[in-house]
Amino acid sequence: MPGASGVDLLKFAKEISPGSFFLLMTALPALDTANRGAQFGADRYVIKGDSLVDHCGLAGMKCRRTEMEERSPISAAGAP
C-alpha cells in the first residue's frame, strides 16, 4: 500500500471498530510485521500463498462465532 502499511491500517481500523475481527495478510513475511500486527490487535496473520484457503476459512469461522456470541442473550448478560 503506497504511503501506509497494513499495520497502520490495522491501528486505524481498531480505533474505529475495536471488536471487529482483523486478518493481517502479507506477501513479504517478516517477524517484525507479525509482532506489530499482534501488538495492535490482528486476530490472524496470514502469508499469501501459505494455505491461504485454510486461513480464510478459519477467519470466516471466527467471524461467525463472534457474531453469534454478540447476538447471544447469555453473552449480553455477562455470563461466562
Rosetta blueprint (number, residue, H / E / L):
1 M L
2 P L
3 G L
4 A L
5 S L
6 G H
7 V H
8 D H
9 L H
10 L H
11 K H
12 F H
13 A H
14 K H
15 E H
16 I H
17 S L
18 P L
19 G L
20 S L
21 F L
22 F L
23 L E
24 L E
25 M E
26 T E
27 A L
28 L L
29 P L
30 A L
31 L H
32 D H
33 T H
34 A H
35 N H
36 R H
37 G H
38 A H
39 Q H
40 F L
41 G L
42 A L
43 D L
44 R E
45 Y E
46 V E
47 I E
48 K L
49 G L
50 D L
51 S L
52 L H
53 V H
54 D H
55 H H
56 C H
57 G H
58 L H
59 A H
60 G H
61 M H
62 K H
63 C H
64 R H
65 R H
66 T H
67 E H
68 M H
69 E H
70 E H
71 R H
72 S L
73 P H
74 I H
75 S H
76 A H
77 A L
78 G L
79 A L
80 P L
